[in-house]
Amino acid sequence: MYISELKLENFRKYKNLNIKFNEGLNVIVGENNSGKTAIIDAMRILLGTQGNEFYRVEREDFYCNNGKYENEFKITCYIRGINEKEGGMFLEFLSFEEKNENCINAEYCPYIKIETIAKYKENKIFFDTFIGDIKDDIGYRIPGEIKEFFKVVFLKPLRDAENQMVAKKNSRLAQILLNFDSDILKDDDNNELVEIIKEANKSIKLKTREIKVKPIGQENEISIIELINDFIEQMNAGDVQSNSDFKIKDNSLKEILERVSIEFDSPKEGLGIENLLFTAVEFLLLKNSSYFGLKTVLIEEIEAHLHPQTQLNLINYLTENYSKKEHGQIIMTTHSPNITSKVNIENLLICKDNNVYNMGEKYTNLEKGDYKFLSRFLDVTKANLFFAKKLIFVEGDAENLLIPVLAKIILGKTLESEGISVINVGNTAFLRYSRIFQRKDESEFFNIKIAIITDLDVRRKKNKDGKWIETEKQLIEREERTKKEKESYYDYKNNIRTFVSPKRTLEYCIAMGKYRKLLLQSIYEAEKEQNSNKYPDAVKKIIECKENAEKYLEKNKGLDDNELARKIYEEEMLDKKVSKAITAQILAEKIESEYNLKETIEEKQKYKEELKKDDKIKYLIDAIEFVGEENE
């Protein structure tokens, strides 16, 4: 059995929320303050934890709107996937539903509803937990014995792994060990562990009597335990005599296990390896086939204290060995792009705008081929898209390097400060990425602005002899058709917009406009940089390349913008195999430097207005302004 659905009503930031969970692995991602922790805490309040961590419900747990708190919240979960043995155990609490997406193998399928209702009244908070789905009623108050079967394992963020595994009263290790069905863990008089401790206590008793002291004013030495008992006898005069002894407490198996810790051979290991040990111990219950109860593990920030490679190893291991083979359920939160890029998209749940979106195949517009494609190509840098407020998709390194600089000029602030991420798709598979944010159920509108920036990739046709076989008018008509086709292909509702270059490529467009000279100079500098093992003298290189750019433009000043752009792009960049990425990096630095030299607000504003008038790169400006606007 597993948690299939969680509903929150008036809890924390959620007025109403309905989350659909996967049977195995669930990875909750999202920007800061998106509500990930609230989801984990809701399940802790509702079901309790096997570590019996205390959670105190506070006034702040009630939904607040404009400073006014609600006086009641509800947390409800539905548990499905119930087998025959579990069904027999919880028979009186079962409800049944007709065949649906959660239940396809039977005419009617069992489920269990558990609900917590908390109320604030007269400055006090009262809450009860109920089980059962009774029509027009709230079910039965859940018996304590039954609730034990639904407790979850909880690994809190920035966990103190070493302290969690230390020997102490009610230690987590003792709690876990007592759940295993083993002769050595049966709490009876003949228990082998108890006998071992009893024998050890006999030896301890004999050996500690050899520790002696000569009291002040006495001639003979006595054992320290005799000295202790003599003190007690004198202070406790007239009462029944009580003798003490050094021993390992052995009144019960539980007390013995509370004296056991699990440690590495080395005395001091790092936080990362200690965290792995703690995680391994907590997951023991999922490996225990005799454990009868809900096998759900909640983990906040699983990446705590782990370096990226270990994060990947851990997520691989958990996916293969627990959520699949052991039929356990893992619900975790993460801020790690490393983990997010490794997890299959269908296992992700995205927190955004007070909602949670399951990325499973039955919820998104992604097709099967899209899931396979993204599992191959969605790497760490692209995984940043799950944590951003808004997105700009580009198809290459050049746009990726230039857009942040142009945005700083146009918006007057960095993209990062606005929560906007530029994602270099590395190809034109924009639809595969944008479908991540398109839902089958249109009422689940994913309110995220996405600007798709792509090249027109239309060039004037020539014959084998190099003569034009297409007029300028025909070329313009084909460009307009292609632009409309691309926009209609990628655009979605009002939140995903496509911005297409007016001419062939980004570099071609730049060569037609305001930054033509800077581009040509950047091409020459990039050529020197990429073809030299030793980085050339910076000042000399810049001066030389600037002079060459000026000479080139003077030589070709009679050409129209189109022909000049073609020559710069094809002959100076493509034919000489100059790196577009290096060129864009140099050009971005030059544009930023040019803008920073403007000292006054008026000068900077004038530079911005001149940039916005460059109609050849207007599509870039439009894309930046689109994501820079507030969401509707």
LUMBA-156025 format. One record per residue: residue in one letter; x, z, y of N, C-alpha, C in turn. Coordinates in steps of 0.05 Angstrom, whole numbers, plus 5000, padded with zeros to 4 digits. Layout:
REM LUMBA-156025
AXZYXZYXZY ...
REM end
This chain:
REM LUMBA-156025
M501750004976500050005000501850005025 Y500749905047502249875071500349885095 I501449935119499949935143499549645152 S497049555151496549275158495649235187 E494649455198493449425225493549695239 L494149685265494249925282492649865307 K490850045314489250015338489750255356 L490250195382490650405402488550375423 E487250595430485250595451485950825471 N486550745496487250945517489651105510 F491650985496494051125490496351015506 R497651195522499851115539499150875556 K500750655554500250425572498150235561 Y497150295537495250115524492350205527 K490850045541487950095543486650025516 N487149795507486249705480488349525468 L489149595444491249435430490649425400 N490949185389490549145360493049005350 I494549135333497049015322496648955293 K497448715285497448635257500348645246 F500748805226503448845214503748675189 N506248615183506848475158507248685136 E506948595111507148775089510048875085 G512048715091514748795087516148875113 L517648685125519248745148517848685174 N517948865193516748825220518848915240 V519648725257521648785278520348755305 I520048975319518648975345520748935367 V520448725383522348665404520848635431 G522348645452521148615479522848735500 E522248665525523848775547523449075549 N525049205566524749495571521949555581 N520949795573518349885582516049705574 S516349565552514249385543512349525523 G513049775515511149925498512049955469 K514549895463515449905435515350195424 T516450375440516550665432513750775429 A511950695446509150795445507950735417 I508550495407507450415381508550595359 I511150655359512450825339511351105341 D511151215366510151485370507151515361 A505651305365502751315357502551355327 M504251215311504251245282505251515274 R507151625289508151895283505952105287 I504352075309502152265314500052235293 L499351995286497151935267497852035239 L500151955229500851995201502752225196 G504152315215506252515211508652395198 T510852545197513352435186514252615163 Q515752495144516652645121518752855129 G520152805152522053005162520653225177 N517953205180516353405195517453455223 E518353235236519153255264516753335281 F517153525299514853615315514353415338 Y511753345341510953175364508753325379 R509253385403507253515420505853315437 V503253285434501653105450501453215478 E502153045498502153125526499952975541 R499453075565497452945582498252655588 E500952605590501952335595501552145572 D500652235549500052065527497351925530 F495752025549493151905554493451675575 Y491951465570492151225588491551305617 C493151195635492851255663492550995679 N490550985696490050745713489750845742 N491550755759491550825787491451135791 G493051265775493351555778491151725764 K489251585751487051735738487351715708 Y487551945695487951955666485251945652 E485251805629482951835611483052105597 N480852195586480652455573480452435543 E480652195532480552155503482251915495 F483751945474485051705462484551705432 K484651455421484351425392486751255381 I487651335358489651185344488551135316 T488350885308487050825282488950625267 C489250685241490650485225489050425200 Y489550185190488350095165490550045144 I490150165121492150135100490949965078 R492449745072491549555052493649515030 G493149325012495049284990494949514970 I492649624967492349864949492049784920 N493849884903493749814875491749994860 E491449954834489450104818490150404818 K492650474814493450754813492850894839 E493550764861493050874888490050894893 G488650684885485750684889484450914874 G485350974850484251204835484851464849 M487251494860488051744873486351794898 F485751574914484351614939481551504938 L480351504914477751374910475651464930 E475351714935473251814953473651724982 F476051634989476551555016476651245020 L476251094999476450805000474050675013 S474550465027472450285037473150005026 F471149825027471549555015470749345035 E472249125035471648905053471548645036 E470148445046469948195033472548035035 K472847845018475247675018475847565046 N478347615055479147515082482147465081 E483347425105486247365106487947585095 N486947835095488448065085487948105055 C485947965044485148015017484047755005 I485647624988484847354978484647354948 N485347574935485447564905483047704892 A481147794908478847924896476447874914 E474047914903471647874919471348084940 Y472048334932472048564951474648714948 C475848784970478548914969478449184982 P479849384971479749654982481649685006 Y480949855024482649935046482050225053 I483950345067483550625077483950625107 K482050755120482150785149482951065156 I484951105173485751365182485751365212 E484551565225484151565254484651835266 T486151845288486452085303484952055329 I483452265336482052275362483052515377 A484252465401485252685417483552705443 K482952955451481352995474482753195493 Y482453145519483453325539481053465552 K481153735550478853885560479754155570 E479054225595479754485606482754545604 N484354345611487254365612488454415584 K487054345563488054365536487554105521 I489254055501489053815485488253885457 F486153765447485253805419485353535405 F486253535380485953285365485653345336 D484153155323483553175294484152905282 T484852905257485352655242483252625220 F482252385217480052335198480852115179 I479652115156480251905136477551795125 G477451535121474951415111473551255133 D472251045125470950865144467950865139 I466651075150463751115145462250985168 K460350825162458750695182457450895201 D457750845227456651015248457651295248 D459951345235461151605234464151575235 I465551795237468451785240470051865215 G468651895193470051955168470352255164 Y471952335144472352615137474952715150 R474952965157477553085165479453065142 I481852965147483652915126484853175114 P484553215088485753455076488753455078 G489953685082492953705085494353585061 E493253625037494553525012494553225012 I492353095021492152805022493952695044 K494152835067495752725089498652705081 E499552885063502352875055503152605043 F501152475030501752215017502051985037 F501252035062501351815082503451865103 K505052065100507252115119509351895118 V510351825141512351605142515151725145 V517151565138519951635143520451545172 F521851715188522351645216525251685222 L526551475232529351495241529251455271 K529751665286529551655315531951515327 P531651425352533951295365536251485371 L538651375373541051545378541051795361 R540451745335540251975317542952115312 D542752375309545152535303545352545273 A546552345261546652315232548052545219 E550252635230551852845218550153105216 N548853175238547253415238544853395220 Q543753155216541353115199542053165170 M544553115162545253145134546653405128 V546953585148548353835143546554035127 A547854215112546354415097545054615116 K542454655114541054845132538254875121 K536755075132534055125123532254885129 N530654805110528854575113530454325119 S532854295108534454055113532953805102 R533553585116532253335108533153245080 L535653295073536653225047535253375025 A534753635029533253785009530353685006 Q529053615028526353505027526353245010 I528253075014528352825000528852864970 L530853034963531553074935529253194920 L527653364932525353494918523153294911 N523253054922521252844916521952694890 F524352744879525152594855524352734830 D523452584810522552694785524952694766 S526352924766528652964749528753244738 D529653274713529753544701531353734718 I533553634730535253804746533953894772 L531753754779530353824804527653954800 K527154054775524754194769525154494775 D523354604791523754884800522655074780 D524255134759523455334739525855504732 D525455714715527555904708529855774693 N529255554679531355434662532755204676 N532355174702533554954717536554974716 E537854754710540754744706542254814732 L541254714754542554774780542355074786 V540055194780539755484785541655634768 E542055554743543855694725546755664735 I547455424745550155384756550655574779 I548755604797549055774820549156074811 K547556144791547656424781550356494770 E551556304755554256354744556256364767 A555856194787557756194810557556454825 N555056564827554756814841556157054827 K556157044800557657254785560557244793 S561757004794564556984801564957064830 I563156984847563457064876563357364879 K561457484864561257784865563857924857 L565057824835567557944825569857904845 K570057654854572357584871572157724899 T569757734910569557864937570058154936 R569858284913570458574910573558614912 E575058394909577958424912578858424941 I576858364959577458374988577158654997 K579358795003579159085008580259145036 V579559385045580359485071580959785070 K582759875086583360165087582060275112 P579760415110578460515134580160715149 I579660735175581160925192580461205183 G582561365178582261645170581961685140 Q582161465125581961495095584661405083 E585161515060587661445046587361215027 N585061185015584660974995583260725006 E583960494994582660245001579960224987 I577960104999575460044986574759754992 S573059634975572259354980570459345004 I570459105018568859085042565859095036 I565059015012562159035006561359315003 E563259494992562559774990562359895018 L564059815036564059915063561359835077 I560459595072557959495083555659665072 N555559705046553359845033553360145041 D555760255045555960535054554760565082 F555260375099554060375126551060365125 I549960185109547060155106545860415095 E547160535075546160775063545961005083 Q547961025100547961245120545861195142 M545560945150543560875171540760885160 N540460855134537860835121537261085105 A538261305114538161565099535261635092 G534961715067532361815058530561595047 D531261345052529561125041530761025015 V529360835003530360724977532960584982 Q534960634965537560514968537460214964 S538860064982538959774980541859694980 N542659544960545459444957545559154964 S547659064978548058784984550558684969 D550658414967552958284954553358014966 F555857914965556357634973555357454951 K553757244960552757064940551756804953 I551356604937549856364946546956414941 K545256384961542456454957541256284934 D539956424915538956274891536156364883 N534556444903531856524896530056294887 S530656054896529055824888530755574889 L529855364876531255104876531455004905 K529255034920529154934948531455064964 E531755324961533855464976536655364968 I536955304942539555204933540154934945 L538054754945538454484956538954494986 E537854694999538354725028541254805034 R542654885014545554945017547354705011 V546054485003547554244996547654045019 S549953935023550153725043551353475030 I551153255043552453005033554452915053 E556952885044559152825063561052615051 F562552505069564652315061567152475052 D568952345037571452475029573152545053 S573152355073574752405097573252605114 P574652795127573253005141571752915166 K572752705180571452615204571152305204 E568752215200568151925201566851865228 G566851605235565651525261562551535260 L561351515284558451535286557051315270 G558351075270557050845256556750895226 I558950985213558851025184557051265177 E557051465195555251695190552351605192 N551851425211549051315213548251165189 L550051005177549450865153548851055130 L550351265128549851465107547051595110 F546451665135543851775140541551585133 T541951335141539951125135539651085104 A541851085090541751055061540251275048 V540651525057539351755045536351745051 E535551665076532751645083531351435066 F532751225059531451015044531351065014 L532351295005532251364977529351364966 L527551454983524751474973523551204967 L524450994982523450724976524550624949 K526850724942528050634916526950794893 N525551004899524451184878521751084868 S521750964844519250844834517151054827 S518051304823516051514816514851634841 Y515851564865514751674889511951554893 F509951724897507251634900506251694928 G506251494944505451524972506051274988 L505551295014505951065032508951035036 K510050795030512950745033513450595058 T512850725081513350595107515450745122 V517350595133519650715148519450615176 L519550805195519550735224522450785234 I523550585246526350605257526350515286 E527250695303527650615331530550545335 E530950305346533650215353535550235329 I535050085309536650095284539550035290 E540149905312542949835318544550065329 A543450305332544850525344547550575330 H549650575345552350635336553550425317 L552150195313553149995294554149755308 H556549655301557549405313556049165302 P556148935316554448705309554548615280 Q556948605268557048515240555648705221 T555948965226554549165209551549145213 Q550649095238547849055243546748835225 L548148605224547248385208547248455178 N549348595168549448675140547148855134 L546549045152544349235147541649095146 I541148915165538548775165538248605140 N540348475131540348315107539648495083 Y540948715081540648895058537749015057 L536749095080534149215081532049005074 T532348765084530448545078530348485048 E532648455036532748375008532148604988 N533048844994532849064975530449244979 Y529149245002526949425006524349285012 S524249135034521649015041520748805021 K522548695005521748494984521548624957 K523748724946523848814919522349074914 E522549254933521349524928518549554940 H517449334951514749344963514449564983 G516549624998516449815020515849665046 Q515249815066514649695092516549815113 I517849645129519649735150518549645176 I518249835195517349765222519549875241 M520949695254523149775270523049655298 T524249785317524649675344527549615348 T528149415365530949345370531249215397 H533549255409534349105433536648915426 S537248885401539648735393538948435388 P540148255403539847975398541147895371 N543148045362544347995336542348025314 I540848235314538848285294536548085297 T535648045321533447865326534047575317 S536447495320537147215312537347195282 K537847415268538147405239535447425224 V533547565237530947605224529347355226 N527847295204526047065205523947115226 I523246905241521346935263518647055254 E517746985230515147095221515147395218 N517547515218517747805216517847945243 L517747785265517947905292515247965303 L515148175319512848245336513848275364 I512748125383513648125410511848285428 C512948485441511448655460511648525488 K509348465499509348345526506548385539 D506648465564504148485581502048645566 N502848885557500949065544499648945519 N501048775506499948655481502248625462 V501648585436503648545416502948295400 Y504748105398504247855386505847825359 N504347815337505647775311506447475310 M508947425301509947155301509547015274 G507847135257507247015231505946745233 E506146595211505246315211502246285217 K500646495210497746465214496946545243 Y498846615259498246695287499246505308 T501446365303502646195323502045895318 N502745725337502545435333504945315320 L506845485313509245385299508445275271 E509645045264509144935238511245025218 K510844975193512845055173515644955178 G515744695186518344575193519644715217 D517944805236519044945259520445205251 Y519145355232520345605223523045555210 K523145345194525645285180527845205200 F527045035220528844955240529945185256 L528245365264529045595281530745795265 S530245815239531945995223534745885221 R535145625225537845505224539145525251 F537645485272538945435298538445655319 L536645845314536246055334538346265331 D540546235347542846415345542646635365 V544746795367544747035384544146965413 T545346755424544846685452541946605457 K540746455438538046365441536046595436 A536846795420535047025414534347185439 N535847145460535247275486532547205496 L531346985486528746895496526547105489 F527047275469524947475461524947715480 F526947745497527247975514526847915544 A526247655550526047575578523247585588 K522947605615520347595628519447305631 K521347125637520746845640523146685629 L522646425624524746265611525145995624 I527545905623528245625630529645505605 F528445305593529645165570531144925581 V533744895574535244665581536444535556 E537344285558538344145534541344135532 G542744235552545644215550547144425567 D549844415564551544615578551444575608 A551244325617551444275646549144415661 E546744385652544444515664544744825662 N545644905639546045195634547945325654 L549945175663551845275682550945245711 L549545035716548744985744546245135753 I544345165735541745275743542045555756 P543645745744543946005756544946005785 V546845815791547845795818545745695837 L544345485829542245365846540045575850 A539445725830537245925832537946145852 K540546215852541446425871540946335900 I541346075905540945965932537945945938 I536445835919533545785923531946045925 L532446225906530846475904532046695921 G534546675928535846885943536647125926 K536547085900537247305881537947175855 T539147335837540047225812537647205792 L537847025773535847005753535647255737 E537947385731537947635715536247845729 S536447865755534948075770531948035768 E531147795762528247725759527347715730 G529247785712528547785683528147505672 I529547305685529247025677531746945661 S531346835637533646745620533646445618 V536046335620536446045615537346015586 I535845865571536345835542537345545538 N539845515529540845255523540145175495 V538145015492537144925466539144755451 G540844615466542944455454541944185443 N539444125448538243875439535543845454 T533843665445531243625458528943735441 A529543925424527444035406525844255421 F525044195446523744395463521144485450 L519744305438517044375427517344585406 R519444575390519744785369520145065381 Y521445075403521945335416519445425432 S518145235446515845305463513445385446 R513245285421511045365404511145655396 I513445775398513646065393511646215410 F511146115434509446255453506646125455 Q505845975435503245855434501745975410 R499246065414497746205394495446045383 K494946075357492645945345490046045357 D489846305361487546425374488146415404 E486746245418487346195447486646435464 S485046625453484446875468486947055469 E488847005452491447155452493447005470 F492646945494494346795512497046935517 F499246795512501846905517502746845545 N502447045563502846995591505747005599 I507246795592510046775599510546505610 K511846495633512446235646514946115633 I514745855626517045715614517345455628 A519745405639520345145651522244995632 I521344755624522944585607524244365624 I526944365625528444175641529743975622 T529043725625530143515607530843265622 D532643115610533442855622531442635616 L531142455635529442225631530442045608 D533142005607534441845587533341565585 V532941435608532041155609534241005625 R535240795614537240635628536340345628 R537240205649536439925653537539755630 K535939575619536639415596538439175603 K540439135586542238905589542238745563 N543138495564543438335540546338365530 K547038225509549638245497551938165517 D551237995535553237895555553438085579 G551938295579552138485601550438415625 K548638225622546838145644544238305642 W543138375666540638515667538338345656 I536738455638534438315628531838465636 E532238665654529938815664530238845694 T528138785708528238805737528139095746 E528839145770528739425781525939525780 K523939355786521139435785520339515757 Q521139355738520439415710521739685701 L524139725710525539975703524040215714 I523240195740521740415753519140475738 E517740265730515240295715515640435689 R517840365675518440485649519340785653 E520740835675521441105681519041285685 E517141185700514641335706513041385680 R512941185663511441225637512841435620 T515441415618516941605602516641885612 K516741915639516442185651513742305644 K511642145646508942245640508642315610 E509942155593509842205564511142475557 K513442515569514942765564513343005574 E512242985598510743205609508243275592 S506843065583504443115567505143215539 Y507543155530508443245503509143545503 Y510443635524511443915525509644105540 D508244005561506644195577504544335560 Y503944585567501944745553500544925572 K497944895575496345045594497745055621 N497745285634499045305660501745445659 N502545535636504945695635507445555624 I507045325611509445175602509444905616 R511444865633511544615649514144475644 T513944205645516244035640517243915666 F519943915670521043805694523143595685 V522543345691524143125681525843005704 S528342945698530142825718528942555726 P529142485752528042225761529541985751 K532142025745533841815734535041905708 R536841755697537841785669538442075661 T540442195674541342455666541842625691 L542442885686543043065707545342965724 E547542885711549942795726549342545742 Y547742365731547042115745545442185770 C543642385768542042465791543742595812 I545542765804547342895824549042685838 A549942485824551542275835550042105856 M547342135857545741985876545142155901 G545742415901544842585922546942735937 K546142975947547643145965550443215954 Y550643255928553143355917554843135904 R554442895913555942665901558942705902 K559942765926562842795930563843035914 L562443265914563343495898563343435868 L561343275859561243205831563743035824 L564342835840566542655834569142815834 Q569442995853571843165854571943335829 S569643445820569543615796570243455771 I569443205770570143035747573142995745 Y574442945768577342905768578743165761 E577843395770579043645764578743715734 A576343655724575743705695577443525677 E577943285686579643095671582543215669 K583543315691586243425690586343685673 E584243845676584144095661584044055631 Q582343875622581943845593584243685580 N585743545595587943385584590643505588 S590743755596593343885600593444155585 N595544185569595944435555596644655574 K597944585596598744775616596944725640 Y595444935648593644915670595144825696 P594344605708595844505731595644685755 D597544655774597544815798594844785813 A593445005817590744995827590444865854 V592044945873591844845900592444545901 K594644475888595544195888593444025874 K592344125852590343975837587843925854 I586844125867584444105883584843905906 I587043925919587643745942587743455932 E589143415910589443145899586743025891 C585143185877582543095867580643035890 K580843205910579043155934579842895948 E582342845951583242595963582442355946 N582642375920581942155902578942095904 A577342315906574442275908573742135934 E575042215956574542085982575241785981 K577541725969578441445967576441285950 Y575541405928573641255911571041195926 L570041385940567441345955567841145978 E570141155990570740956011570840676000 K572140655977572440395964569740275956 N567840445948565240355938562940405957 K563540425983561440496001559340286005 G559840045996557939825999555839825978 L556139985957554239985935551740155942 D549440075930547140245934547340495917 D545540685921545740945908545640915877 N543940745868543640715839546140605826 E547240395838549640275826552140465828 L552340605851554540785854554341015834 A551841115830551441335811552141245782 R551340985776551940885750555040865745 K556440775766559340745763560741015760 I559841215776561041475774560441595746 Y558041575737557241695712558441555688 E558241295688559241145664562241105664 E563341015687566240945687568041185691 E567241365709569041595715568641825695 M566241855684565742075665565641995636 L563741815629563341735601565741585590 D566541375604568741205594571341365591 K571841555609574241715608573941965591 K571541995579570942225561571442495575 V570542515599570942765614568642965605 S569343205599567443405590565243465611 K562743435602560543505620560543805626 A561143965606561044255610563144345630 I565644245627567744325646567144235674 T566143985676565343875702563244045715 A561144125699558944285710559944565719 Q561744675704562844935711564344925737 I566044715741567544685766565644635789 L563644455784561644395805560144645814 A559344805794557845045801559445235818 E562045255812563845425828564045315856 K564145055859564444935886561944975902 I559544935890557044975904556745265913 E557345455895557145735902559145805925 S561545705923563545755944562645645970 E561545405970560545265994558345436007 Y556545535991554345696001555245966012 N557146085998558146356006559746346033 L560746106040562146076065560246086089 K557746046083555746076105555346366111 E556146446135556246736142553646846151 T552046706166549646826177547146746160 I545046896164542546846149541546566157 E541846496182540846236191542346006178 E544946046175546645836162545945806133 K545446036120544746026091541945896088 Q540145966106537445846104537545546108 K539145456127539445166132540645026108 Y542545146095543745036071541645006049 K540045216046537845216026535844986031 E535144956057533144746064534344466058 E536944436064538244176059538244116029 L538744326013538744295984536044215974 K533944335985531244275976530343995984 K531643876003530943596012532243385993 D534143465976535443275958533443205936 D532042985939529942905920530942835893 K533642775891534742705865534942935846 I535243185857535243415839532943605845 K530843485857528443645864527143755838 Y527443615816526243715791527443985783 L530044025789531344275783530244495801 I530044425827528944615847526144695840 D524444505832521744555825521544745801 A523244695781523344865757524045155765 I526045185782526845455790524645595805 E523345445824521145565839518745635822 F518345475801516045525783516345795768 V518745845757519146095743519546325763 G520346255788520746465808518146575819 E515946425815513346525824512346755806 E510546915817509347125801507447005780 N507247125756505347045736502547085747 E500746905739497946935748496647165733 
REM end
